């Protein structure tokens, strides 16, 4: 697994915790992303251990994320907020704050979030 992919998945952990809980569905989504990125067993174990503790946006290391990685992270984050089948108000708020911290221009962030939200809602039964 590449360092940038690992950084993206690690950066999703605060989003998974946005509503105050780290549910089985969020764990499954992180695991699926780790599998998609080709994580080995050690990487998977390390990431799930990291995710077992509540994390916040301050835990995201922006140095590890390129401009493209930041946009991909925001898209993945939107999908993560739908992991349990619904998007809580806390999750909507964390997406807006995440976009600001990622330094994605507001208009672009709105477009990215809207597109990812539409895809997530359309594919909700697959999540």
Contact map, one row per residue, 1 for C-alpha under 8 A:
1110110000000000000000000000000000001111000000000000000000000000000000000000000000000000000000000000000000000000000000000000000
1111110000000000000000000000000000000000000000000000000000000000000000000000000000000000000000000000000000000000000000000000000
1111111000000000000000000000000000000000000000000000000000000000000000000000000000000000000000000000000000000000000000000000000
0111111100000000000000000000000000000000000000000000000000000001100010000000000000000000000000000000000000000000000000000000000
1111111110000000000000000000000000001000000000000000000000000000000000000000000000000000000000000000000000000000000000000000000
1111111111000000000000000000000001000000000000000000000000000000000000000000000000000000000000000000000000000000000000000000000
0011111111100000000000000000000000000000000000000000000000001001100000000000000000000000000000000000000000000000000000000000000
0001111111110000000000000000000000000000000000000000000000000000100011011000000000000000000000000000000000000000000000000000000
0000111111111000000000000000010011000000000000000000000000000000000000001000000000000000000000000000000000000000000000000000000
0000011111111000000000000000000000000000000000100010000000010000000000000000000000000000000000000000000000000000000000000000000
0000001111111110000000000000000000000000000000000000000000111000000000001000000000000000000000000000000000000000000000000000000
0000000111111111000000000000010000000000000000000000000000000000000000001001100100000000000000000000000000000000000000000000000
0000000011111111100000000000000000000000000000000010001100000000000000000000000000000000000000000000000000000000000000000000000
0000000000111111110000000000000000000000000000000000011110110000000000000000000000000000000000000000000000000000000000000000000
0000000000111111110000000000000000000000000000000000000110000000000000000000100110000000001001100000000000000000000000000000000
0000000000011111111011000100000000000000000000000000000000000000000000000000000110000000000000000000000000000000000000000000000
0000000000001111111111000000000000000000000000000000011100000000000000000000000000000000000000000000000000000000000000000000000
0000000000000111111110000000000000000000000000000000000100000000000000000000000000000000011001000000000000000000000000000000000
0000000000000001111110000000000000000000000000000000000000000000000000000000000000000001011000000000000000000000000000000000000
0000000000000000111111000000000000000000000000000000010000000000000000000000000000000000000000000000000000000000000000000000000
0000000000000001111111100000000000000000000000000000010000000000000000000000000000000000000000000000000000000000000000000000000
0000000000000001100111110110000000000000000000000011010000000000000000000000000000000000000000000000000000000000000000000000000
0000000000000000000011111110000000000000000000000000000000000000000000000000000000010000000000000000000000000000000000000000000
0000000000000000000001111111000000000000000000000000000000000000000000000000000000000000000000000000000000000000000000000000000
0000000000000000000000111111100000000000000000000000000000000000000000000000000000110000000000000000000000000000000000000000000
0000000000000001000001111111110000000000000000000000000000000000000000000000000100110000000000000000000000000000000000000000000
0000000000000000000001111111111000000000000000010000000000000000000000000000000000000000000000000000000000000000000000000000000
0000000000000000000000011111111100000000000000000000000000000000000000000000000000000000000000000000000000000000000000000000000
0000000000000000000000001111111110000000000000000000000000000000000000000000000100100000000000000000000000000000000000000000001
0000000010010000000000000111111111000000000000000000000000000000000000000000000000000000000000000000000000000000000000000000000
0000000000000000000000000011111111100000000100010000000000000000000000000000000000000000000000000000000000000000000000000000000
0000000000000000000000000001111111110000000000000000000000000000000000000000000000000000000000000000000000000000000000000000000
0000000010000000000000000000111111111000000000000000000000000000000000000000000000000000000000000000000000000000000000000000000
0000010010000000000000000000011111111110000100000000000000000000000000000000000000000000000000000000000000000000000000000000000
0000000000000000000000000000001111111110000000000000000000000000000000000000000000000000000000000000000000000000000000000000000
0000000000000000000000000000000111111110000000000000000000000000000000000000000000000000000000000000000000000000000000000000000
1000100000000000000000000000000011111110000000000000000000000000000000000000000000000000000000000000000000000000000000000000000
1000000000000000000000000000000001111111000000000000000000000000000000000000000000000000000000000000000000000000000000000000000
1000000000000000000000000000000001111111111100000000000000000000000000000000000000000000000000000000000000000000000000000000000
1000000000000000000000000000000000000111111100000000000000000000000000000000000000000000000000000000000000000000000000000000000
0000000000000000000000000000000000000011111110000000000000000000000000000000000000000000000000000000000000000000000000000000000
0000000000000000000000000000000000000011111111000000000000000000000000000000000000000000000000000000000000000000000000000000000
0000000000000000000000000000000000000011111111100000000000000000000000000000000000000000000000000000000000000000000000000000000
0000000000000000000000000000001001000011111111110000000000000000000000000000000000000000000000000000000000000000000000000000000
0000000000000000000000000000000000000000111111111000000000000000000000000000000000000000000000000000000000000000000000000000000
0000000000000000000000000000000000000000011111111100000000000000000000000000000000000000000000000000000000000000000000000000000
0000000001000000000000000000000000000000001111111110000000000000000000000000000000000000000000000000000000000000000000000000000
0000000000000000000000000010001000000000000111111111000000000000000000000000000000000000000000000000000000000000000000000000000
0000000000000000000000000000000000000000000011111111100000000000000000000000000000000000000000000000000000000000000000000000000
0000000000000000000000000000000000000000000001111111100000000000000000000000000000000000000000000000000000000000000000000000000
0000000001001000000001000000000000000000000000111111111000000000000000000000000000000000000000000000000000000000000000000000000
0000000000000000000001000000000000000000000000011111110000000000000000000000000000000000000000000000000000000000000000000000000
0000000000000000000000000000000000000000000000001111111000000000000000000000000000000000000000000000000000000000000000000000000
0000000000000100100111000000000000000000000000000011111100000000000000000000000000000000000000000000000000000000000000000000000
0000000000001100100000000000000000000000000000000010111111100000000000000000000000000000000000000000000000000000000000000000000
0000000000001110110000000000000000000000000000000000011111110000000000000000000000000000000000000000000000000000000000000000000
0000000000000110000000000000000000000000000000000000001111110000000000000000000000000000000000000100000000000000000000000000000
0000000000000000000000000000000000000000000000000000001111111000000000000000000000000000000000000000000000000000000000000000000
0000000000100100000000000000000000000000000000000000001111111000000000000000000000000000000000000000000000000000000000000000000
0000000001100100000000000000000000000000000000000000000111111100000000000000000000000000000000000000000000000000000000000000000
0000001000100000000000000000000000000000000000000000000001111111100000000000000000000000000000000000000000000000000000000000000
0000000000000000000000000000000000000000000000000000000000011111100000000000000000000000000000000000010000000000000000000000000
0000000000000000000000000000000000000000000000000000000000001111110000000000000000000000000000000000000000000000000000000000000
0001001000000000000000000000000000000000000000000000000000001111110000000000000000000000000000000000000000000000000000000000000
0001001100000000000000000000000000000000000000000000000000001111111111000000000000000000000000000000000000000000000000000000000
0000000000000000000000000000000000000000000000000000000000000011111111000000000000000000000000000000000000000000000000000000000
0000000000000000000000000000000000000000000000000000000000000000111111100000000000000000000000000000000000000000000000000000000
0000000000000000000000000000000000000000000000000000000000000000111111110000000000000000000000000000000000000000000000000000000
0001000100000000000000000000000000000000000000000000000000000000111111111000000000000000000000000000000000000000000000000000000
0000000100000000000000000000000000000000000000000000000000000000111111111100000000000000000000000000010100000000000000000000000
0000000000000000000000000000000000000000000000000000000000000000001111111110000000000000000000000000000100000001000000000000000
0000000100000000000000000000000000000000000000000000000000000000000111111111000000000000000000000000000000000000000000000000000
0000000110110000000000000000000000000000000000000000000000000000000011111111100000000000000000000000000000000000000000000000000
0000000000000000000000000000000000000000000000000000000000000000000001111111110000000000000000100110000000000001100000000000000
0000000000000000000000000000000000000000000000000000000000000000000000111111111000000000000000000000000000000001100100000000000
0000000000010000000000000000000000000000000000000000000000000000000000011111111100000000000000000000000000000000000100000000000
0000000000010010000000000000000000000000000000000000000000000000000000001111111110000000000000100000000000000000000000000000000
0000000000000000000000000000000000000000000000000000000000000000000000000111111111000000000000100000000000000000100110010000000
0000000000000000000000000000000000000000000000000000000000000000000000000011111111100000000000000000000000000000000110010000000
0000000000010011000000000100100000000000000000000000000000000000000000000001111111100000000000000000000000000000000000000000000
0000000000000011000000000000000000000000000000000000000000000000000000000000111111110111001100000000000000000000000000000000000
0000000000000000000000000000000000000000000000000000000000000000000000000000011111111110000000000000000000000000000000011001001
0000000000000000000000001100100000000000000000000000000000000000000000000000001111111100000000000000000000000000000000000000001
0000000000000000000000101100000000000000000000000000000000000000000000000000000011111110000000000000000000000000000000000000001
0000000000000000000000000000000000000000000000000000000000000000000000000000000001111110000000000000000000000000000000000001001
0000000000000000000000000000000000000000000000000000000000000000000000000000000011111111000000000000000000000000000000000000000
0000000000000000000000000000000000000000000000000000000000000000000000000000000011011111101100000000000000000000000000000000000
0000000000000000001000000000000000000000000000000000000000000000000000000000000010000111111100000000000000000000000000000000000
0000000000000000000000000000000000000000000000000000000000000000000000000000000000000011111110000000000000000000000000000000000
0000000000000000011000000000000000000000000000000000000000000000000000000000000000000001111111000000000000000000000000000000000
0000000000000010011000000000000000000000000000000000000000000000000000000000000010000011111111100000000000000000000000000000000
0000000000000000000000000000000000000000000000000000000000000000000000000000000010000011111111110000000000000000000000000000000
0000000000000000000000000000000000000000000000000000000000000000000000000000000000000000111111111000000000000000000000000000000
0000000000000010010000000000000000000000000000000000000000000000000000000000000000000000011111111100000000000000000000000000000
0000000000000010000000000000000000000000000000000000000000000000000000000100110000000000001111111110000000000000100000000000000
0000000000000000000000000000000000000000000000000000000000000000000000000000000000000000000111111111000000000000000000000000000
0000000000000000000000000000000000000000000000000000000000000000000000000000000000000000000011111111100000000000000000000000000
0000000000000000000000000000000000000000000000000000000010000000000000000100000000000000000001111111110000000000000000000000000
0000000000000000000000000000000000000000000000000000000000000000000000000100000000000000000000111111111111001000000000000000000
0000000000000000000000000000000000000000000000000000000000000000000000000000000000000000000000011111111111000000000000000000000
0000000000000000000000000000000000000000000000000000000000000000000000000000000000000000000000001111111100000000000000000000000
0000000000000000000000000000000000000000000000000000000000000100000001000000000000000000000000000111111100000000000000000000000
0000000000000000000000000000000000000000000000000000000000000000000000000000000000000000000000000011111110000000000000000000000
0000000000000000000000000000000000000000000000000000000000000000000001100000000000000000000000000011111111011000000000000000000
0000000000000000000000000000000000000000000000000000000000000000000000000000000000000000000000000011001111111000000000000000000
0000000000000000000000000000000000000000000000000000000000000000000000000000000000000000000000000011000111111100000000000000000
0000000000000000000000000000000000000000000000000000000000000000000000000000000000000000000000000000000011111110000000000000000
0000000000000000000000000000000000000000000000000000000000000000000000000000000000000000000000000000000111111111000000000000000
0000000000000000000000000000000000000000000000000000000000000000000000000000000000000000000000000010000111111111100000000000000
0000000000000000000000000000000000000000000000000000000000000000000000000000000000000000000000000000000001111111110000000000000
0000000000000000000000000000000000000000000000000000000000000000000000000000000000000000000000000000000000111111111000000000000
0000000000000000000000000000000000000000000000000000000000000000000000100110000000000000000000000000000000011111111100000000000
0000000000000000000000000000000000000000000000000000000000000000000000000110010000000000000000100000000000001111111110000000000
0000000000000000000000000000000000000000000000000000000000000000000000000000000000000000000000000000000000000111111111000000000
0000000000000000000000000000000000000000000000000000000000000000000000000000000000000000000000000000000000000011111111100000000
0000000000000000000000000000000000000000000000000000000000000000000000000011011000000000000000000000000000000001111111110000000
0000000000000000000000000000000000000000000000000000000000000000000000000000011000000000000000000000000000000000111111111000000
0000000000000000000000000000000000000000000000000000000000000000000000000000000000000000000000000000000000000000011111111100000
0000000000000000000000000000000000000000000000000000000000000000000000000000000000000000000000000000000000000000001111111110000
0000000000000000000000000000000000000000000000000000000000000000000000000000011001000000000000000000000000000000000111111111000
0000000000000000000000000000000000000000000000000000000000000000000000000000000001000000000000000000000000000000000011111111000
0000000000000000000000000000000000000000000000000000000000000000000000000000000000000000000000000000000000000000000001111111100
0000000000000000000000000000000000000000000000000000000000000000000000000000000000000000000000000000000000000000000000111111111
0000000000000000000000000000000000000000000000000000000000000000000000000000000001001000000000000000000000000000000000011111111
0000000000000000000000000000000000000000000000000000000000000000000000000000000000000000000000000000000000000000000000000111111
0000000000000000000000000000000000000000000000000000000000000000000000000000000000000000000000000000000000000000000000000011111
0000000000000000000000000000100000000000000000000000000000000000000000000000000001111000000000000000000000000000000000000011111
